[in-house]
Amino acid sequence: MLFHLMPGPMYYKGVYHLFYQYNPHGTLFGDSMVWAHSASYDLINWFSLDHALIPSEPFDINGCCSGSATILPGSKPVILYTGIDANNYQGPDGTWRVVIGHGHSLPNTNGVDTSVRNPSVRHVMKASFNSHDYYMVGTYVTELEKFLPDADFNGTSLDLRYDHGKFYASKTFFDSKKNRRILWAWVNESDSKEDDIEKGWSGLQSVPRQIWLDRTGKQLVQWPIEEINSLRDNQAIFMVSNLKVDQVLKFQASRLHREDTSVTGRFGPFGLLALATKDLTEQTAIFFRVFRGHKGYVVLMCSKQRRSSLRNELDKTTYGAFVDIDPRQEMISLRSLIDHSINESFGGKGRTCITTRVYPKLAVKKEAHLFAFNNGTLSVTISRLNAWSMNKAWINCGGAQGSQGNDKNQKPNSTEQPYRTAYHFQPPKNWMNGPMYFNGVYHLFYQYNPFAAVWGNMTWGHSVSYDLVNWIHLEHALHPVDPYDFNGCWSGSTTFLSKGKPAILYTGVDTKNRQVQNLALPKNLSDPFLRKWVKSPYNPLMTPINGIDPQYFRDPTTAWKGPDGLWRILVGNQMNGHGTALLYRSKDFVSWSRSKDPLHSSKKTDMWECPDFYPVAIHSKDGVGTSSLVKPNKHVLKASFNQHDYYVLGKYTPKGDKFSVDIDFTNTSSDLRYDYGKFYASKTFFDSSKKRRILWGWINESDSESDDIKKGWSGLQSFPRSILLSKDGRQLIQWPIQEIEKLRTKKVSFRNKKLKGGSFLQVSGITASQADVEVSFDLPKLEEAEVMNPSWVDPQLLCSQNKASVRGKAGPFGLLVLASKGLTEQTAIFFRIFRNHDKYVVLMCSDQSRSSLREGLDKTTYGAFINIDPRLEKISLRTLIDHSIIESFGGEGRTCITARVYPKLAIDKQVYLYAFNNGTVDVTISSLNAWSLEKAQLVSATK
């Protein structure tokens, strides 16, 4: 199924919607035209939904024709459309299809919303007639409701057009997500109706184009949206033997100023021969000619289809237009999108566009070739040429009711994806971002986009487990369907009320785009999985009033009850530009009042997301319930900001709700963090069955959003960690929960292995892409360590400047994980030791700079100091390796660093593991134990 005439595209709540006229009964335009409906998250890959409008009423019984979509106040979308009634009266549509009021600001490429009022904005009126889309640029006077064009239509070739080829009945919409205006149009066929019936389809849409006003303010500029770059694959130069090509070509006429330039074909034709046979029997030429006029030079762009096919009775019209450029000042550029039977060409960086449909008889599939050519008498230099093969976009035409089981274009499953993890929790697909233990079952609720691998349409996903390792995916717990959460069900927490009844407090984004706090309760407590949740009729419970910014009011914590019997929660906030934990109290968990003073705030930081507040026991390995006031305890306040999770320790006094911190946030590298790598929006919960507190964090991707869409998922959870207070009470200790040991299979171990400077030791016999490794190092000659420079206060900077390849004295030494056989790819987790007067300083680093041969990845190097004395204890490292995630715990959990990597070579069975020492001082591996890990079971129980 291809798209027909397009009534109205729209961007709404993170989804691009395309409505288009469609004949469900045949390939020809006819009676009973419906409004078909498809949706996308990137404007490239699409899935078809049920039809939006079907001609069934007296006012549209003979067809639902063109129209438009509009977003009303309160973010409510509506459709206005033309119906053909029982008397065949077409209504206001007529011959012209007019768009009035899509504005363009001068002079930049940003789009402008249709209703914007700004004196710097010009307006465009487009009309479709004579088989083309013409437009005028002018001024719209709101008070008079008058449009004053700079130059009116005159019915000649001088009229401005969107496209000078096959491009009709177009429509624009404002993409608020990326602040741009998008243009789309119908591209009709060039063969006959009989051909359309035979092939079973007719017409398609152009590739979406970004559109803006050029610097002169005289015309529009168009360019394919950036998302099309996600389809690029193999890159070649000068000649490409692949049918689907995205071509960018620049020419330079180096002898332009010579007097022999004339209209006799000296400069030109030059350009591209697309969809051509090897011997050029068939070819479509997109080319330029340059002429010398009285006041300068004139550039003509043409698209010639006369030799496009050996087939007869095709429309082989040649199209052409002048390009408003001065070839003395800039190169003549051409970009062509070639897709089997359609060529979309953009000349002069998008000033002139020509779209054609061609139907070669010989130049199809692998027999199609691409040439650059010059048929003029004077030479032309190709200044730059880049060409890419294009992957096929994903278009599911099964409809909302159809099955995708046989869809060849479905996303690959996890067995076909080397980066999808094996024992870290993640949903079956798409985007994700908090936990509870109830009646023998662990529950994980998480922010989840059920429709795409990008942020948006946030629901509360729900999965359960009996061991925190193997998981069952259930139906979603919360959907954004009510006025108080219509724009998303965001983060929140669970709390156990009286008699152990669980409750959810969560942030909803209401119809006014305000962040408010809501309550949900389980529908049936006898259901061990708590599948159904009911939102409170009292929602919203807390709203942004009395000076609270509605955009900075989110993520309520787990509640705790004070000795006065009142419940308390914290809500993340930014007050006067400072990170703040607002304190609320309630007697019944429904009516909440805000405390005059926040529990804590910091002038050193901005917005605090996902706050967490809980007690930790002093001198004990047991966890403590959130409402526990048993002494001796310390309290932890965690806040997420600057893309990391920071925490402070202190004393909480219930009377007056006072929290006195030991050392406050400084917004420097000395602040305490849960994890010094990729680890954000974390949440803890108290596991009453094993008297432990468990920490979970969200690990985001290191590749691009287009990569997320391609692989079909984004983000995962760290492996659950137990968390407790260190013996000295100065920091927290983290360690993977013991349940991971049930996944261990093959084991390799050795003792007292010496690693000389510059040496490597392969750890073989395990599955290196899916492993648990524990190693401890001893340095007999610590006194030879390098002297610590007093300026070395930023550990991440120190690691970035001294990567694993930089030799030192005592270090770098550690592990090379997810490494290729020749170490072309490797991720190094290592230590360096420095002497600082009569003490030693231990630095831990995770170096991703050589993790992949792929470009466009985040390969940040992370680092942190570890609070250990290497004279008194060995330097230990535990690393969990799971395909694309590496979680490392240094100094028995004092310092943790998590990394995401995407090797190109080191995947599956081509992954190797090494211990290494690149320092000059010898290092002894006191002990090393490594296990292969089995894959955790992640199954779905949804209908």
N, C-alpha and C positions, 0 to 999 in steps of 0.2 A: 504494500500500500504506500502510495506517495501522497504528498500534500497537494491539495488543489488550491483554489482561490482562498486567500487568507483573510477572514473577517477581523481577527483581533488577537494579537499576542499580548502577554501580560506577565509581569513578575510579581509574585504574591507569596509572602511567608517563606521565602527561600526556594521557591520553585518557579521555573519558567513554564508558562502555559501557552500552548499554541492551539488556537481554534481555527478551523479551516473548512471551507465549503467542500463537500464530499458527496459523491454519488455512491451509495452503498450497493446499488443494483447494477452498476456497469461502469465502463471507463469513459463514457461521454457525459458532457454537461447535459442535464435534463431535468425533468420534474422531480419533485421529492428530494431536493438538495437538503442535506442535513448539516448541522454544525458538528464536525468531528472534533476530537479533543485529544491532544497528546501533551505529555509533560516531560521536563528535563531538568537536570541540575547544572548543566554546563552548556546548554544550547547546541551540543554536538550529539550526545547519546540520548535516545528518546524511548519512551514506552507509551503505547497507545492505551487510552482509557475508553470507557463507554461514551457514546455520542452525547454531546452536551444538549443539543436541541434537535428535536425530530418534528417534522411538519405534521401536526396532528390536530391543530386548533383551527377554527374558522378564519382567523386572521393570518395563518401561515400554511394553510392546507396544501398549497401548491408550491411550497418551497421556503426554506429558511435561507435567505440570501445574506449579503455582506452586512457587516456592522462593526462595532468596536467594543472593547472592554474598558471600564473605568473603575478606579478605586475611589470609593466615596469616603467621607470623614468617618473615622473609626475603623479604617482599613477594611471596609466592606466592598467586595468587588461586585460589579453589575455589568450586564451586557445590554447594549442597545443594538437591535438588528432589524433588517428589512424582511418582512414577511410578504409573500404573495398570497392574497386571500382567495376566497372561493370565486370572486369575480375577476381573478387574474389582474387585480390592481396592485401595482408594484410599490406604491407608496413613495417616499421621498428619495429613493435611491437613484432612479433615473440612469443617465449615461455617465455622468461624472461621479467619481468617488473622491470626496474631498476631505483632507485632513487640515484643520485650521488650528494653529496654536501650539505646534511643537517648537519650542524655543531653542535657540543656540546662542550661548554667550560668546562674546568677542573679547580677546582672541585666545581661546584654549580649546582643548579636545573634550572637555567635560560636557556631559549632557545636562539638559535642563528639564525639570518636570513640566508637564503640559500646562499646569495652572500657575506657574511661577510668574510673579510680576516684578520686573526689574528693568530699569531704563537701559541697561547695557545688553539686554537680550533682544536679538532679532527674531522674527517669526518667519515660518515657512508655510506657504500654501501649496499643496500638491494636488494635481488633478490627473486622472487617467483618461486619456482619449487618443484617438488615432493610433491605437495599439502601443502607446508608450506612456510613461509616467513623467509629466512635466511639472516644474515647480517654479515658484517665484519667491524671492527673499524680500522682506519688507518690514514695516512697523505695524504692530497691532495696537490700536488706540482703545484701551479698555473702556473708557468713559463713553465713547461714541460707538463702540462695537464696530469699528471700521478697520479694515486691513488696507494699508497703503503700500503697494508694491514699489520696489525700486524701478523695476521695468516690467510692464504687463506682457501677457502672452500676445504674440503677433502672428502666430500660425506659420512661422518659418523655421528653418533649421537653426536659427539663432536662439530659439527658446531653450532654456536650461532643462536638462533631463537628468533623472537619477542615473539612467543607464541608456546607452545608445543602441542596445541590441534587444534581445528578448527579455523583457523585464516589465511586468504589468501588475496593476491592482495591488500595489505595495502598501505596506503599513509599517509605521514606526511605533515604538513604545519606549518609555523611560525605564531603564534598569537602575532602580534605586540602590541595589547592592553594590554596583561598581560605578555609579554616578556617570552613566553614559546613555546615549540614545541609540537604539538598535533599529536597523532597517531590514525589512524582509519583503520579498516579492515572489509572485508566481511566475514561473518560467514555463511557457507552454511548449508543445511539441512542434517539430518541423516536418513530421511525416503525416500520413493521412489518418482519417478516422478509422479506416479498415485496419491500418497498422496498430492503432491504439487498442482496438478490440482484440487483435491477434496476440499482442504482447500482454494484455490484461491490465494495463495502467496508462495513465495519461497525466502529464503535468507534474511539476515538482516545485519545491521552494529553493530559492537561492541560498547560498551560505549566509547566515546572519552577518550583517555589516555594521560596524560602528560608524556613526555619521556625525560630522561637526562642521562648523563654518570655517572657511579658510581665513588666512590672515588678512586678505583684502576685504573680506566681508561681502564679496560679490557672488560666491558660489559655495556649494557644499563639497566636502571631502569624504570619501568612503574608504573603508579598509576592513578586510575580514577580521572578525573578532579574534582576540588573542587565544581563545580556547581551542581554535583549530590547530594550534601548534602541538597540542597534546596527541594528535594523530600522526605527527611526523615520525618517520622511521629511518630507513637507510638514506644516507646523504651521498650525492654524487655530483660530478662536475662535467659540464659541457654536453654529455649525451647520456640520456637515461632510458633504459629499456623497460620501463614499468608504466603501466597505464595511468595510475592515479598519482599525479605529481603536483606538488605545490612549488612553483617556480618563482624565484626572485632574480631579475636580470637587469643589469645596468649597462648602458652603452655610453661611450664618450666619442663624440665626433671631433677628433683632434685637429682637423684642418678646416674647421668651420669658418674661420676668418679669411680664407682665401677667396679670391674673386671668382673662382670657377664653380662655386656653389650656385645651382640654378634649379629650375623646375623640370629639368629633363631627366630626373631620376639619378642624379649623381649621389646625393645623400639619401639613400633609401631606394627601395624598401629594405629594411633590416629589422630583425626581430626573432620570432619563434615559429617553428613549424611543429604543431602539436597534433596528436593522434594521427601520426603519419606512418605509412608503410616504409619498409626499409629502402625501397627504390623510389619513394616519394610519389608513387602513383596516386595515393590518397594523402591528403595533407590539409590541415586548417592553418592558415597563416595569420598570425597576429603581428602587425608590423607598424613601423613608423616611416614617414618621409619628412624631410626638413626642407623648407623653402625660405628664400630670402625675400622679405617684403620691403616696403619703403622705409619703415621705422624700426625694423628689426627682423627677427626670424619667426617663422610659423612652423609649428610641429603638428603634423597630421597623424592620427592613430587609426588604424583600420583592422578589421577582422574579416578575412575573406574565406568564405565557405565553398566557393565554386568547385574546388577539387577535393572537398571533404569526403566524398563518397562516390563509388562507382554506381550506386543505386540511382535510379531515376525518380522523378516525381517527388522530390524532396524540396523543401524551401531552403535554397542555398544563397539567400540574400547576403550581400556584402554590406557590412556596417562601418561607419566611420564618424569621427569627430575630431575637432581641433583640441589640442591640449594646451592650457594656459601656462606655459613655462617658457623661459628664455634659456635655450641650450648653451648660451655663453656663460650663464651663471650657475647652472646645475646640470647634472647628468640626466639623460633621458632614461627613466626607470620603468620597468614593467614587472608586474606580479600576475601570474596566471594560476588559477586553480583548475585542474583538469580532472574530471571524474567521469570517465567512460563516454558519455554523450553530451556533457555540458562543459563549456569553457567559460570561466568568469575571469576577465582580465581587467587589471587596474593600472592605468597609465599615469605617469607624473605623480607618483605617490598618492594615487586615489583621486586625482582631480577629474579624470575621465575614465568611465567604466563601460565595458562592452561585454555582454553575455550572449553566448550562442549555443544552439543545440545542433549537434551533428550526429550522423548515423553511418559510420564507416562500414564497409562490407568486408574489407581485408584487415584494417588496422584495429583489431579488437584484441583484448586481453594481452597475452605475451607478444603478439605481433604488432603492437603499437610502439612507435618510437618517437623520440623528441629530438629536434635539432634547433640550434641557433643558426641564423643565416644572414647573409648580406648580399642583396642582388643589385646594389648600386654600383656606380663606377669608382667611387672613392671608398677607401678603407674605413672601417669602424672598429674601435677597440671595445672589447667586453671588459669593462672595468671590474665587474664583480658578478659572479653567477653562483647561486646556491640552489640546489634542487633536492627535494626530499620525496621518497616514496611515502604514501599515506596509508595508514591502517584504516580498516573499515570501521565506521561508526557503529555503535550498538543501538539497533532499533528493534524493539520488541513490538511486533504487530499483533500479538495474541489478544489484545484487549483486556479489560479489567477482569472479565469472566474467564478468559482463556488460560490454558495451562502453558507454562513456559518450559515444561519438561523436555520438549523436543526442539527447543530453540537453539540453533547452532551458534547464535551470537551471544549466548548467555556468558556471564562472567565465569572465569575458570574457578573450579572448586579449590579447596585448600591444598589438595595433593599436587596441584599444578602451580602452586605459588611458593617459591622458595623462601619468602620473607614472612609468611604467615606462621605464627608461633604454634608450639605443640602443647605446652603446659601452662601458658599464661592465659588468663580469662580474657576473652573477647567475644562479642556477639557473632553470629554467623556471617554478618556482613555489615557494612555501613559504619556510621560515626558513633562514637561513644565517649563517655567521660569517666558510692557511698554505701551500710551493711548491717546485719542484725543476726542474733542467734535466738531462735524461738522454738521451744518444744522439740529439741533435737535436730533442728534443721537450720542451716545457715542460709540467710537470704542476702542477695546482692541486688540493690536497686541502683540503676545507673542512667545517666542522661543518654539518650539514644535517638538517632534519626532513622526512622524505619524506612525511609525512602531513598537515601543516598549516603555516600561516604564523605559528606561534607557537613559542616555545622548548619543546623536549621531544623525546623519542625520538631522541636525537642519534646520527646515523651519520656516517661520513666519506664525503662526496660526492667525486667524482673527475672532473675535466675536463682535456683536453689541448689544446695549441695549438702551432703552429709559429712564431707571431709575437707572442704575448701580447696579441693584439687579437681575432682570430677563434678561437672555441672549439668543441670537440666534447665533449658531455656523455657520460660513460661510466657503466657500472654502478657502484654504490657500492663503495668499497674495503673498508670495515669496517662490520660490523653488530653491534649490541649483543645478542649471543646467548649469550655464555659467562659463567661465574660471575664472572670478573674484570672484565667490562664490561657486565653484564646491565642496568644502569641508565643506560647511556650511554657512547658513545665520544666523549670530549671532546678538547680541543686537544692538539697535539703537534707534532712536527717530523720532517723527513727528514734523513738523514745518509748519506754515501757511505762504505762500509766498504772493506776491502782489495779490490783489483782493480775498484774502481768499482761495487760492488754496493750498490744503495740499500736503506735500512732505514727503517722508521717506528718511532718511539717515541711513544706516546700515553698519555693518561690515561684509564683506565677507571673507572667507578663500579661497584663490585662489588655482590653481593647483600646485603651488610651496609651499603650506601651509603657505603663507604669509597672514597677516591680512591687509586688504585694506578697504577703505571707499567708499561706493556706494550710488547711488541715484535711487529712484523709484517714479513714479508719477501715479495718478489714471488715468485709461483709459477713464472713462466716469463720468464727474462731475454731470451729471443729475441723476445718480444712487444714491439713498439716502444711500445705504449700501456700496458704493465704493467697489464692489466685485472684480474688475479686476485692477491690478497694472502692470505698464510697466516699466521695468528697462531702465535707461538712456543709450543711445549709447556711452556716454562719460565715462562710468565706466571703470576702477576705477578712482574716482576723487582725492583721496589722497592715496599715497603709502608710505611704510616705507623706506624713503631715508634719507641721511645726518645724519647717526648715530642712526636712530631709529631702535630698535630691532624689527624684523617682528613678533615676538611672543608676543610682549607687545605693541600693537597698536590697540585699539578697543573701541567700545561703544561710538559713537558720541552723543553729547547732542542735545537737542532742540536748534535751532539757535535763536539768538537775533540780532536785527538791531540797530546799533549805530547811533548817530546824524550825522555821516559822510555818512550815507546811505549804509555802508558795513555790510554784514552779518558776524556773528561770531559764532563759535562753539568750544567746547572743545572735545578732544579725550583722553581717558585714556591711561596712559603710565607709564613705569618704565624706568627712565633714570639714568644710573650709580647706579642702585640698589635702587633708591628713587622714591616714588610715585609722579607722575607729571600729571598736566592737561595741555596738549599741546593746544595752541590757534591757530586757523586758521581763515582767513578772506577771503571774496569773495564778488564781486560786483554782479555776476549773478547767484550764487548758483551752479555753475558748475566748474569754475576755482578757486581753493583755494590756498592760500599761507600761509605758516607757519610763525608765529611770531617768532622773534628772542628769545624772552623770553616767558616762559610759563605763564599762568595766575597765577598759584600757584604750589608749590611743597613742599615736606617735606622730610628731611633727616631722620625722625623718622619712616617712613613707607616704605613698598615696593609697588608693583604694585597697581595702582588705577583702579579698574574696575567700569563700569557703573557710571561715574561722572554725577552730576546734578548741574545746576547753575541757580538760579532764585531769583527774588526780593520778599521780604515780607514787608508788610506795617507796619509802627510804629503806635501804638495806634489805630488800626483798626482791625475789624474782617473780612474785605473783603480781598479776594485774589487779586493778581496783575499779569498782563500779563507778559510774559518773557521779552518782549522788553520794558517794561515800565521804564521810567527814571524819573517818577514823584517823587518828594521829599515830605515827608521824607520816605525813604525806607532803609532797610538793605538788603544785599544779603546773600544767603546761598550757600555754596559750599559743596556738599556731595560726598563722595568717598566710594566705597565698598572694604574693605580689611580685612584680619584676620577674615573672615566669619561674619562680621558685617557691618552695614552701619553707618559710622561716618560723622559728619558735623561740619563746623565752620561757624561762623557769622562774617560779616565784611562790610566794605564800598567799593563799586565799583565805580571807576572813569572812565567813558567812554573814556575820552581823555587820550590816552596812555594805556588804558586797565589795570589800576592798581587796585589790590584787596588787601586792608589792613585788615587783620583779627583781631578780638578782642582778641581771645586766639587761638593759633595755635595747631595743632595736637601734642600730646606728646607720643602717643602709650602707654598710661597707662589707668587705669580704670577711670581716671578723664575726658577722652575725651567724648564729647557729642555724643550720639547715637540716631537714630530714635527709636530703639527698642533694649532692652537688652536681648532678647531671639532669636528665630529663625526668622530672617527677613533680607533679603539680596537682592541685585541687584534691588533696588527699583527705582521707577520713579514717578515724579509728572507731572501734567498737569494743565493748567488753564481752569476752567470751566466758560466760558464767560456768560452762561445763568444764573448762580447763583452767579457770581462774587466770586468764591472761588477757592483755589488751592487744588487739591486732590492728595493724596499720595497712592501709591500701592506698596507692596513688595512681593517678592517670598518667600514662606514658604516651605522649603524642608522637607523631611521625617526624621523620627527618627528610622526607622527600616532598614533592609538590602536591598541591590539591589535585592537579590533573592526574598524577600518579595514583592518588587515593581513589579517584573515580575509576581509573583503569583496572586496579586490582580489586575494587569493590568493597573495601573496608578501610577504616582509619582509626587508630588509637587502640589501646588495650590497657589492662590493669597490670600493675606490678604483681609479682608473686606475693601473697600475704606474708607479712612480717610481724613477729612478736616485738613488742616495744616495752622497754623498762628503763629505769634510772640507773646511771652508772654508779659505781661504788663511791666515787668522790662527790656525787650529787651535782656535778657541773654540766652534764650533758645526758642525752638519751642514747641507748644502745638498741640496735635493730638486728634481727636475725631471721632468716627464712623459717617459717613454721615447720615443725618436725614432720608434718604429713608429707612433705616432699620426698621423704626417704622411701615411701612406698612405690615411687616411680623408678627408683634406682635398679639397674640391672648389671651389666658388665662393669667390673671394677679393675682399675689399674692402680698400683701403689708402689712406691719405693722410698727408701730412707737414705739420708746422708750422701747425697749426690753433690759433688763439687761442680760449680759452674765458674769456670775461669773467665776472665774478662774477654768480651767479644764472642762468647760461645752460646750455642743453642742446644736444647735438648727436646726432641720430639716426644710427645706423650701419645703413644699409639695404643690401639686395642680397644678404643671406645668410639662412640659416635660423637665426633667433635662438634657437630652442629647442634647437639641437643644433650647437654652435659651439666654435671655439678662437679666443680673442682675445688678442693681445699689444699692449700699449700702454705708452708711456713719456711721462712728464710732466716739464716744466721750469718752474721758477718764477724768473723774472728778479729779483723783488723779495723775496728771502728775508728781508731785514732787517725787513720789516713783519710777520713772523710773531708770533703771540701768545707771551707769556712763559710758560714752563713753571712751574707751581706745584709746589713741592717735595713736596706731599702727593699728587700724581698718580703713584702708584706701581703701581696696578692697572690695566693697559691695558683689560681687559674692562669694568671698571666705568666707566672713562673713555669708552669707546665707547658703553656703555649710556646714560650720562647726556648724551652729545653725539652723537645719531644724525644721520643724513644730512640731516634737515630742520633741524637746528640750525646756523645760520650762524656761521662763524668768520672768521678772517683768511686764513691759508694753509690752506685747506680748510674743509669737506670737498670733495674732488674725486676722481673715479674713474669707475666704470661703474655703470649701472643695468641689471641683467640680469633676464630673465624678467619683463619689465614689460608691463603692459597699455597700450593706446594712450593713454589719458588719465592714465597713471601712478597710477591708483587702486591697482594692485598693482605692486610693484617690490621687488627685492632689491638693496641698495646695497653695493658693495665699494669702499671709499674710503680716502683718506689725510688726515691732518692733520699739520701741521708746527709745532713749537714751538721757541722760542729758550730755551736753557738756558745762561746765562753766555756763553761763547765757542763753544758748540757748538749743534747742532740735533738735535732729537729727532723721529723720524718714527713716527707711529702708524698702524697699518693696522687697519681695521674691516670686519666683514661684518654688515650690519644687516638682519635678517629681520623687523623689526616690521611692515612693510607688505607682506610677501611674499604674503599671501593674505587674501581676505575671509572665509575659513573660520575658524570658531572651534574651540577645542579642540586647537590645534596648538602645538608647541614652537617659539616664535619668538625664542629667545634671540639676543641680539646678542653676537658674538665680537670679540675684539681682542687685539693684540699689538704690541709695539714692534719696529722693524726696525733692525738694526745697520748703518745706512748713513749717509754724510755727503752730504746733498743739494747741497753746494757742489762736490763732486768727481765725482758721478755722478748721472745722471737717476734719477727714481723710476719703477721699472718694475712692471708688473702683467701676469701671464698668468692667464687664467681659462678653464677648461673648463666648458662649460654642456651639461648633458645632461638636459633635461626636469625632473627634480626634484632634481638634485644639481649643486652649484656648487663646483668645486675651484679655489682661487685661490692663486697663488704670487707673493708680493711680494718686491721687492729681489732679483730673479734667483734666487728659491728659498730665500732666507734665512728667510722667514716664510711659513707655509702655513695657510690656513683653509678648511675644508670645511663646507658647509651643505646641509641638506635642506629643500626648500620645496615647497609644494603649492598653487599658485595656483588660483583658481576661474575667473578670466577669461583670464589669460595662459597659454594652453595651445595647443599645435600651431601653427597659422598665425596665431594672435592674440597672438604673442609679439613683443616689440620690444626693441631694444638701444640704449642711449644712453651717450654720454660726458657727464659733467656737472661743473660747478664751482659749489658753493654757498658759496664763501668770498668775501671782498671783494677779495682779491688775484688778479689775472689769472693764468691758467695756460696754458701752451702745450703742446699735444699734439705732442711732437717726432715721434712716429711711431705709427701704428696699423695693424695688420694683423689681419684677421679672416677666418676661413674657415668655411663650412658643413662639417659632417662627415657622412660617410655612416654608415649603420648597420652595426655589426660583425655578423659572422655567428656566431650561436650555434645549433648544431644538435645533435641527439641521436643517439647511436649505440647506445642501449639497445634491448633487445628489447621 
